[in-house]
């Protein structure tokens, strides 16, 4: 059983997929009278379960789950294969494997999307645990998905580092007890800290990553 673990969000963390999501949401919502731009996406969509978004903004639609499935099918159709992973992601995953650390993806994306994204970035065999928010009783921002991953890996919260890019995900990770790292793929450092990040990095090549990993190896940070 691993004595430490790295837990990763997917969209915006292991790959920068937000531009594809924004384009799909824009095409779905504009005929319904709602304009989606980057600011709207960041405030109302980013990191949430689709069904929660559709229920809030399209309350007269009878089936938010069907809307979610249609939206995610359109995303999968647009996702190029291969697609670049976040810089440094593959190297970090390999490093964690070499150390015997647990690895998990914790995402509000539906399972077919998670599988498609991991395949597109070449990490489909990297994670022994994939926790899907909509398959839990509560998705992010509730901490349950992260606690589910911790339980599956058998690793205590204080031995986990979670990487997230959205306010909902950061709140979930922080409340789970993991050391929470914000990825500055779409939000600045101040917004990430406000949402719960202990620290933020540009991507997985950031020099600050070493001091973060030192928390798990027992080596004091300089």
SEDO-752902 format. One line per 3 residues: their letters; for each residue x, y, z of C-alpha. Coordinates in steps of 0.1 Angstrom, whole numbers, plus 5000, padded with zeros to 4 digits. Each point is the difference from the previous one (the first is absolute). Layout:
BEGIN
A = X:Y:Z | ...
//
This chain:
BEGIN
XXX = 5000:5000:5000 | 5014:5034:4991 | 5011:5024:5028
XXX = 4992:5031:4980 | 4979:5010:4970 | 4996:5026:4973
XXX = 4964:5008:4990 | 4993:5018:4968 | 4971:5019:4986
XXX = 4997:4995:4962 | 4986:5029:4980 | 5023:5030:5003
XXX = 5025:4980:5022 | 5013:4970:4980 | 4991:5017:4968
XXX = 4988:5034:4989 | 4966:4990:4986 | 4980:5031:5010
XXX = 5000:5016:4965 | 4982:4970:4987 | 4975:5000:5028
XXX = 4993:5037:4995 | 4994:4996:4963 | 4975:4971:5006
XXX = 4982:5019:5027 | 4998:5031:4978 | 4984:4981:4972
XXX = 4975:4983:5023 | 4990:5031:5020 | 4999:5028:4974
XXX = 4968:4987:4983 | 4985:4999:5035 | 5008:5037:5006
XXX = 5031:4996:5022 | 5034:5013:4988 | 5030:4981:5012
XXX = 5033:5017:5001 | 5031:4993:5021 | 4989:5021:5029
XXX = 4965:4983:5001 | 5016:4966:4997 | 5025:5007:5029
XXX = 4973:5013:5023 | 4971:4976:4993 | 5012:4968:4983
XXX = 5037:4994:5009 | 5003:4969:5021 | 4963:4994:5006
XXX = 4979:4970:4991 | 4983:5007:4967 | 4966:4990:5014
XXX = 5003:5026:5027 | 5008:5027:4975 | 4971:4990:4976
XXX = 4976:4998:5029 | 5009:5035:5011 | 5001:5018:4966
XXX = 4974:4979:4981 | 4974:4993:5027 | 4973:4994:4974
XXX = 5019:4972:4983 | 4985:4966:5011 | 5032:4980:4999
XXX = 5033:5016:5011 | 5017:4966:4999 | 4992:4996:4963
XXX = 5014:5035:4994 | 5032:4990:5019 | 5004:4969:4979
XXX = 4995:5019:4968 | 5025:5026:5010 | 5026:4975:5009
XXX = 4995:4979:4969 | 5007:5032:4980 | 5031:5006:5020
XXX = 5013:4965:4993 | 4993:5005:4963 | 5022:5031:5000
XXX = 5028:4988:5022 | 5031:4994:4978 | 5019:4967:5004
XXX = 5027:5003:5010 | 4997:5032:5021 | 5028:5016:5020
XXX = 5001:4993:5037 | 5008:5028:5024 | 5038:5006:4999
XXX = 5018:4977:5024 | 4969:4978:5007 | 5014:4968:4986
XXX = 5033:5004:5017 | 4983:5006:5034 | 4978:4969:4996
XXX = 5031:4979:4991 | 5019:5014:5030 | 4971:4992:5023
XXX = 4998:4964:4986 | 5038:4996:5006 | 4995:5011:5037
XXX = 4971:4976:5005 | 4975:5028:5006 | 4963:4996:4993
XXX = 4985:5018:4971 | 4964:5010:4994 | 4979:5021:4977
XXX = 4972:5018:5018 | 4977:5018:4975 | 4965:5013:4995
XXX = 5003:4989:4963 | 4978:4970:4991 | 5019:4967:4996
XXX = 5000:4998:4962 | 5016:5035:4999 | 5026:4991:5027
XXX = 5010:4969:4980 | 5001:5020:4968 | 5022:5027:5015
XXX = 5024:4977:5017 | 5004:4980:4967 | 5005:5033:4980
XXX = 5029:5011:5023 | 5015:4965:5001 | 4993:4993:5037
XXX = 4972:4975:4997 | 5020:4973:5019 | 5014:5023:5026
XXX = 4973:5001:5027 | 4988:4971:5020 | 4972:5021:5014
XXX = 4976:5023:4981 | 4973:5016:5021 | 4971:5016:4980
XXX = 4980:5027:5018 | 4966:4990:4986 | 5006:4964:5011
XXX = 5003:5012:5036 | 4971:5011:5022 | 5014:5036:4998
XXX = 5024:5014:4974 | 5025:5029:5005 | 5000:5024:5018
XXX = 4991:4974:5025 | 5031:4982:5013 | 4984:4966:4995
XXX = 5017:4992:4966 | 5034:5007:5015 | 4993:4980:5032
XXX = 4988:4972:4978 | 5034:5000:4981 | 5019:5000:5033
XXX = 4980:4971:5013 | 5005:4980:4968 | 5038:5006:5002
XXX = 5002:4995:5037 | 5018:5032:5006 | 4993:5025:5028
XXX = 4990:5036:4990 | 5032:5015:5014 | 5021:4978:4977
XXX = 4982:5012:4969 | 5007:5028:4976 | 4971:5011:4978
XXX = 5004:5020:4968 | 4970:5021:4989 | 4992:5030:4978
XXX = 4964:5010:5008 | 4984:5016:5031 | 4976:4970:5004
XXX = 5029:4975:4998 | 5022:5020:5023 | 4973:5002:5026
XXX = 4995:4963:4998 | 5036:4991:5002 | 5007:5024:5029
XXX = 4970:4988:5020 | 5012:4964:4995 | 5031:5007:5019
XXX = 5024:4997:4971 | 5028:5025:4995 | 4984:5020:4971
XXX = 5020:5013:4971 | 4984:5024:4975 | 5009:4998:4963
XXX = 5001:5035:4984 | 4985:4987:4967 | 4970:5024:5000
XXX = 5000:5019:5034 | 5027:5021:5016 | 5018:4992:5033
XXX = 4977:5023:5021 | 4968:4983:4988 | 5014:4965:5005
XXX = 5011:5009:5036 | 4966:5016:5006 | 4983:4967:4990
XXX = 5022:4979:5023 | 5034:4994:4984 | 5029:4998:5024
XXX = 5023:5009:4972 | 4998:5004:4962 | 5022:4990:4971
XXX = 5000:5008:4963 | 5002:4963:4990 | 5019:4969:5009
XXX = 5034:5015:4989 | 4997:5027:5026 | 5031:5001:5023
XXX = 4976:5003:5030 | 4990:4964:4994 | 5031:4986:5017
XXX = 4991:5016:5034 | 4964:4987:4996 | 5012:4964:4995
XXX = 5025:5004:5029 | 4969:4999:5022 | 4996:4963:4991
XXX = 5036:4990:5001 | 5008:5015:5034 | 5027:5022:4985
XXX = 4996:5035:5015 | 4993:5028:4975 | 5030:5025:4996
//
